Structure formats: C-alpha cells, structure tokens
Amino acid sequence: MLLFNVRSKKIEYVNQSLVNIFDISHDAFTHQAEFFMSHIVDNDLEHLTIHYQTLLREGRVENVEFSTRSHEGSIRNVLVNAYVIEGEKYVIAFFRDITITRQHENYIIDYGAKKNTLLDMVTHNLSGPLAISRNLLESLEKVAEVSEMPNVQAHIQLVKENTRHCIEIVNEFLEEEHLVSSRISVKRNRFELLTKLDAILERFKKSYPDFSFIVKSNVQALNVSLDDVKFLQVINNLLSNALKWSPSGSTIELRVTGNEKTFSCSVQDKGIGIPQHLHRFLFEKNSRASRDGLRGEQSIGMGLYIVKKLVTLMGGSITFQSKEDEGSVFTVTFQINDVAEDNDSAEHLSITNNRISQ
C-alpha cells in the first residue's frame, strides 16, 4: 500500500510489501516518488501517466497493470487500484504482484496460439487431399456406372460417404472452435504486441516452409491493452486466409503501425484476390463469398464472420482492400489503451527506426 500527497508530491506512507515489489533496498528511498518511477519499465510510463490523470479526474482507477524491473533485471507484473481521498489531498493505492498469474496466463495463451496454428495446418493438409479423393471417387463412380459394375459402385459409394463424413467432421470442428471464443467475454491484458506477433509468425514459418513471412513495423515495441487471446485468434485467422488463397512460394506480409492513440495490424497477400461482386458478402455468417482454397481446402463460410465479431467485441474495426488476381490486405485497428488519452498530460508514443524481420 502507498499513501501519496497530491499537493506536496511526496509519499507519506509505504508498506514493506510494496518496497519488496519495487526492489527498493534502502529506507532513504522509500518516500521518493521519483525512485519508484525509475523502477517502472519505460514503455509503461506513458500508460501510467494516462491512468494517473484519469484518477485525478474521476477519483479512482482499478485493475491497472504495469511492469517493474529489479536491480537484477528481472521483470515483475504489478496490478494497482488507486483512489483519491480526503478532499483530493491524498491518493491511496493498493498494489499486488501478479507475476506468477501472468506467467500462467501467458503459457495458456501461447499454448492456445500453438494449438490454433497446428489446427490450421492439420485442416489445410487434410482438406486438400480429402477434396481430391472426393473428386476422384466421383469420377470413378461414373466409370463404374457406365461399365455396369455394381459391386465396385457399392464400394466406391462407401468410401465416398466416409470421405464426405471426414470433411464434415473437419468443418464442424473448425466452426465450433471459432464460435466458442466469440461467446466468451473480453478480458483485457497489457502485453507487448510485436513479441506476440513474432511468436505467431515463427510457428507459421515452421508449419508452411513453402511460404515467406515478413513483419514490418514503424515502432520497436508497442504495449497495448487488449484481450490477447482473441487478438491472436484474429491474426491467426487472417494469416490462414492469406495462405489459403495464395500460391506456394509467395510472400505473406504482416504490417504494424502505431501512433499516440491507435495501432493497426495488416495482413497482405499476393494471391488470387476477391472478385468485386463478393466484397459485400465477406463478413456475413455462412457467407456466399465462401470459396475453396487453392489446394482444395473447403471453406465453412465462417472465418471472416468470426474475425469481425471478435474485432467488434474488443472495440476495434476491420477493413480490407482486394482486387482479383492481385491479392488482398485486411487491416484491424484498435485503441492502444483502454482509457481515453489526455493529450495535455500523456507523453507521446516514441516512434523509432523501422523494424523489419524476415
């Protein structure tokens, strides 16, 4: 716990638990606000400045997450609830070390992202051969019918039914997997965006060695407040769509653009593109814009519908540009923070050298 005098800008009380969280080793520093601030990770200082202005304006802020760095360099995740008391003279703040909780959540999130990539890889690899088998069986069925081979026809029909059943299982599993996440409420977390995106792309690179993946960004690091599980599902789905309609050997590009208030992620491919007459149907449930992939992957007509639903749940927007035979680019845009920024008080996001990895 911490008691801060707003007028004098001095800390009047701090308990031992907070001293331990901030790794402050000498009693002389425990009442110096500047010393506490020096332990906060640089990328979170703007985030806390915004919330501090909200605290002074509204009298309370809750569940604000940030990170501190110890003298040894280790990172701790901290959650704070703060309130203005005694006629706006004091701020009382309660801090909780949530490092272990966040590590556990990150493990689950990373596991989920790996599962989604593996699921996409398996379904892509299954859908193509199953579709080819179905088409071959239909051709054989016609030959057997012309040749009057009833026994062969019966066997072909049995294999054909089993193939159709396998395709239905894959599609039903994909549809249920997508829909479950859209029914779960949004849980905002503070996370570094580019690190998460790099992890996703590494898995795609291993799963699809015939494609090239590039990420470009105008920022070196970008901390955002968002539901990371749903956000990663959105990016995963957009990357899978780009692969589905792109020829082997082509390049998929992921671009990140950040400014003071918002950030955008764009997935661009140079595939077959989307015909103009299908544009208005793209985000519909069971969309009539649904098409089989270049390698025979069947579409369930739900992917972009779920993507838009997830983006909307998180308070973002999605746009696209596409031209037949020239490829597509889908862009999702979100607020960086979960509170309105006060431009008079908040430090601006630092735009650094362009970041490109391949």
C-alpha positions in Angstrom: 0.0 0.0 0.0 1.1 3.6 -0.7 -0.2 7.0 0.5 0.7 9.8 -1.8 0.2 13.6 -1.0 -1.0 15.1 -4.3 -0.2 18.6 -3.2 3.3 18.1 -1.9 4.1 15.3 -4.4 5.5 13.2 -1.5 5.0 9.7 -0.4 3.8 9.8 3.2 3.5 6.0 3.8 4.6 2.8 2.1 4.4 -0.7 3.4 7.1 -3.4 3.2 5.2 -5.4 0.6 5.5 -2.5 -1.9 9.1 -2.0 -1.1 9.7 -5.7 -2.0 7.7 -5.4 -5.2 9.8 -2.4 -6.4 13.0 -4.0 -5.1 14.0 -0.9 -3.1 16.9 -1.8 -0.9 17.4 1.4 1.2 14.9 3.1 3.5 16.1 6.5 2.4 14.4 6.0 -1.0 11.1 4.7 0.2 9.5 8.1 0.3 10.8 9.4 -3.0 8.2 9.0 -5.8 10.9 9.5 -8.4 12.8 6.5 -7.2 9.7 4.3 -7.5 9.1 5.7 -11.0 12.7 4.8 -12.0 11.8 1.1 -11.5 8.9 1.1 -13.9 9.5 -0.3 -17.4 9.9 2.7 -19.8 7.1 1.6 -22.1 4.6 1.6 -19.2 5.4 5.2 -18.1 3.0 6.7 -20.6 0.4 4.1 -19.8 0.5 5.1 -16.0 0.6 8.8 -16.8 -2.7 8.4 -18.6 -4.3 6.5 -15.8 -3.0 9.0 -13.2 -4.8 11.8 -15.0 -7.9 9.7 -15.0 -7.5 9.1 -11.3 -7.3 12.8 -10.5 -10.2 13.5 -12.8 -12.6 10.7 -11.7 -11.4 9.8 -8.3 -10.5 6.2 -8.9 -8.8 3.7 -11.2 -8.8 0.0 -10.8 -7.1 -3.1 -12.3 -4.3 -1.1 -13.9 -1.4 -3.3 -14.9 2.2 -2.4 -15.4 5.7 -3.9 -15.1 8.7 -3.1 -12.9 12.3 -4.0 -13.4 14.5 -5.2 -10.4 18.2 -4.3 -10.0 19.0 -7.8 -11.4 16.9 -7.1 -14.5 14.0 -9.4 -13.8 10.5 -8.2 -14.7 7.5 -8.2 -12.3 3.9 -7.7 -13.3 2.0 -5.4 -10.9 -1.7 -4.6 -10.6 -2.8 -1.4 -8.8 -6.1 0.0 -7.6 -6.0 3.7 -6.6 -8.4 6.2 -5.0 -8.5 9.9 -4.2 -9.4 10.6 -0.6 -9.7 13.5 1.9 -10.9 16.2 -0.5 -8.4 15.3 -3.2 -5.4 15.8 -0.9 -4.3 12.2 -1.0 -4.1 9.2 -3.3 -4.2 5.8 -1.6 -3.0 2.9 -3.8 -3.0 -0.8 -3.3 -0.5 -2.9 -5.3 -0.4 -6.6 -6.0 2.3 -8.7 -7.5 0.7 -10.8 -10.3 3.8 -12.1 -12.0 3.1 -15.7 -11.4 -0.5 -15.3 -12.5 0.5 -13.5 -15.7 3.2 -16.2 -16.4 0.5 -18.8 -16.1 -1.9 -16.9 -18.4 0.9 -16.3 -21.0 1.6 -20.0 -21.0 -2.1 -20.7 -21.7 -2.3 -18.0 -24.4 0.9 -19.3 -26.1 -0.4 -22.8 -25.9 -3.7 -21.7 -27.4 -1.8 -19.9 -30.2 0.2 -23.0 -31.0 -2.9 -25.1 -31.0 -4.6 -22.7 -33.4 -1.6 -22.8 -35.8 -1.4 -26.6 -35.5 -5.2 -26.8 -36.1 -5.0 -24.7 -39.2 -2.0 -26.7 -40.5 -3.8 -30.0 -40.0 -7.1 -28.8 -41.5 -5.2 -27.3 -44.5 -3.3 -30.6 -45.0 -6.4 -32.7 -44.6 -8.9 -30.6 -46.6 -6.9 -30.7 -49.8 -6.3 -34.5 -50.0 -9.9 -35.2 -48.9 -11.3 -32.9 -51.6 -9.1 -34.6 -54.2 -10.2 -38.0 -53.0 -13.9 -36.9 -53.2 -13.4 -35.7 -56.8 -11.6 -38.9 -57.9 -14.3 -41.0 -56.3 -17.0 -39.1 -58.2 -15.1 -39.8 -61.5 -14.6 -43.5 -60.6 -18.3 -43.7 -59.7 -19.3 -42.5 -63.2 -16.9 -45.0 -64.8 -18.3 -47.9 -62.7 -21.8 -46.9 -63.6 -21.1 -46.9 -67.3 -19.3 -50.2 -67.1 -22.2 -51.7 -65.1 -20.0 -52.8 -62.2 -22.5 -52.8 -59.2 -20.1 -54.3 -56.7 -17.4 -51.7 -57.5 -20.1 -49.0 -57.3 -21.1 -50.1 -53.9 -17.5 -49.9 -52.6 -17.0 -46.5 -54.2 -20.1 -45.2 -52.6 -19.0 -46.5 -49.2 -15.6 -44.8 -49.5 -17.2 -41.6 -50.9 -19.6 -41.4 -47.8 -16.6 -41.9 -45.5 -14.7 -39.2 -47.2 -17.7 -36.8 -47.0 -18.1 -37.6 -43.4 -14.4 -36.8 -42.7 -14.8 -33.4 -44.5 -17.9 -32.6 -42.4 -16.0 -33.5 -39.2 -13.2 -31.1 -40.0 -15.6 -28.3 -40.9 -17.7 -28.8 -37.9 -14.7 -28.8 -35.6 -13.4 -25.6 -37.2 -16.7 -23.9 -36.9 -17.2 -24.8 -33.2 -13.6 -23.8 -32.4 -14.1 -20.4 -33.9 -17.5 -19.8 -32.4 -16.5 -20.6 -28.8 -14.1 -17.7 -28.5 -16.6 -15.2 -29.8 -19.0 -16.2 -27.0 -16.5 -15.6 -24.2 -16.4 -12.1 -22.7 -13.5 -9.8 -23.3 -10.6 -9.8 -20.8 -8.1 -7.0 -21.3 -4.5 -7.6 -20.5 -1.4 -5.5 -21.0 1.1 -7.1 -23.4 3.9 -6.3 -25.8 2.3 -6.7 -29.3 5.4 -7.3 -31.5 6.7 -10.1 -29.3 3.3 -11.9 -29.7 3.3 -11.4 -33.4 6.8 -12.7 -33.8 5.9 -15.9 -31.9 2.9 -16.5 -34.3 5.0 -15.9 -37.4 7.7 -18.3 -36.2 5.1 -21.0 -35.9 3.7 -20.3 -39.4 7.2 -20.3 -40.8 7.8 -23.8 -39.5 4.4 -25.1 -40.5 4.5 -23.6 -44.0 8.1 -23.7 -45.3 6.9 -23.1 -48.9 5.9 -19.5 -48.0 7.8 -16.4 -46.9 6.6 -14.4 -44.0 7.6 -10.8 -43.3 6.7 -8.4 -40.4 7.2 -4.7 -40.8 6.6 -2.1 -38.1 7.2 1.6 -37.5 7.8 1.0 -33.8 10.4 -1.0 -32.0 8.0 -2.0 -29.2 4.3 -1.5 -28.6 2.5 -2.2 -25.3 -1.3 -2.4 -25.7 -4.3 -3.2 -23.5 -6.4 -5.8 -25.3 -7.8 -9.3 -25.0 -4.6 -11.1 -26.2 -6.4 -14.5 -26.7 -9.0 -13.0 -29.0 -6.5 -10.7 -30.8 -4.1 -13.6 -31.5 -7.1 -15.6 -32.9 -7.9 -12.8 -35.2 -4.3 -12.5 -36.6 -4.1 -16.3 -36.8 -7.3 -16.5 -38.9 -6.2 -13.6 -41.2 -2.9 -15.3 -41.8 -4.6 -18.6 -42.5 -6.9 -17.0 -45.0 -3.9 -15.3 -46.8 -2.3 -18.8 -47.1 -5.5 -20.4 -48.3 -5.7 -18.2 -51.5 -2.0 -17.7 -52.2 0.2 -19.9 -54.4 3.1 -21.8 -52.8 6.3 -19.8 -52.8 4.5 -16.4 -52.3 5.1 -13.9 -49.5 2.7 -13.0 -46.7 3.3 -9.6 -45.1 2.3 -8.5 -41.6 2.5 -4.7 -41.0 2.1 -2.9 -37.7 1.5 0.8 -37.5 1.3 2.7 -34.2 0.7 6.3 -33.2 -0.3 8.1 -29.9 -3.8 6.6 -29.7 -4.3 3.7 -32.0 -2.4 0.8 -33.7 -3.2 -1.2 -36.8 -2.2 -4.7 -38.0 -2.5 -5.5 -41.7 -2.1 -8.9 -43.3 -1.3 -8.7 -47.0 -1.0 -11.4 -49.7 -0.4 -11.5 -53.4 -2.9 -14.3 -54.0 -6.0 -14.7 -56.3 -7.8 -11.8 -54.6 -11.6 -11.4 -54.1 -13.9 -10.6 -57.0 -15.6 -7.2 -56.6 -19.1 -8.7 -56.6 -18.3 -10.8 -53.5 -16.9 -7.9 -51.4 -20.2 -7.0 -49.7 -20.7 -10.6 -48.5 -17.3 -11.2 -46.9 -18.3 -10.7 -43.3 -21.6 -12.5 -43.4 -22.4 -15.6 -41.5 -22.3 -18.6 -43.8 -21.1 -16.2 -46.4 -21.9 -16.7 -50.1 -18.4 -15.3 -50.7 -17.0 -18.6 -49.4 -14.7 -20.4 -51.8 -12.4 -23.4 -51.7 -8.7 -22.7 -51.2 -6.1 -23.2 -53.9 -5.1 -26.6 -52.5 -8.7 -27.8 -52.2 -9.3 -26.5 -48.6 -13.0 -26.3 -48.1 -14.4 -23.1 -46.5 -17.0 -23.2 -43.8 -18.0 -19.6 -44.6 -17.4 -18.5 -41.0 -13.8 -17.3 -40.8 -14.2 -13.6 -41.6 -17.6 -13.5 -39.8 -15.9 -14.7 -36.6 -12.9 -12.3 -37.2 -15.2 -9.3 -37.4 -17.2 -10.4 -34.4 -14.1 -10.7 -32.3 -12.7 -7.4 -33.5 -16.0 -5.7 -32.7 -16.1 -7.3 -29.2 -12.7 -5.8 -28.5 -13.8 -2.3 -29.7 -11.8 -2.3 -32.9 -12.6 -2.1 -36.6 -11.7 -4.1 -39.7 -11.3 -3.0 -43.3 -10.0 -4.6 -46.4 -8.8 -4.0 -50.0 -8.8 -6.6 -52.6 -8.6 -6.9 -56.4 -9.0 -10.1 -58.4 -5.6 -11.7 -59.3 -3.7 -9.0 -57.4 -4.2 -10.1 -53.7 -5.8 -8.8 -50.6 -5.0 -6.8 -47.5 -7.0 -7.0 -44.3 -6.4 -4.3 -41.6 -7.6 -4.4 -37.9 -7.4 -1.2 -35.8 -7.6 -0.8 -32.1 -7.1 1.7 -29.3 -3.7 1.3 -27.7 -5.1 1.9 -24.1 -8.3 1.0 -22.5 -8.9 4.6 -21.3 -9.2 7.9 -23.2 -5.9 9.7 -23.5 -5.3 13.2 -22.2 -3.1 14.7 -24.8 -2.0 17.6 -22.5 -0.6 15.2 -19.9 0.4 12.0 -21.7 3.8 11.5 -23.3 3.6 10.7 -27.0 4.5 7.3 -28.2 8.0 7.2 -29.3 8.3 6.3 -33.0 11.7 4.7 -33.6 13.5 3.3 -36.6 11.5 1.0 -38.8 11.6 -2.6 -37.6 11.8 -5.3 -40.3 12.3 -9.1 -39.7 12.2 -11.8 -42.2 
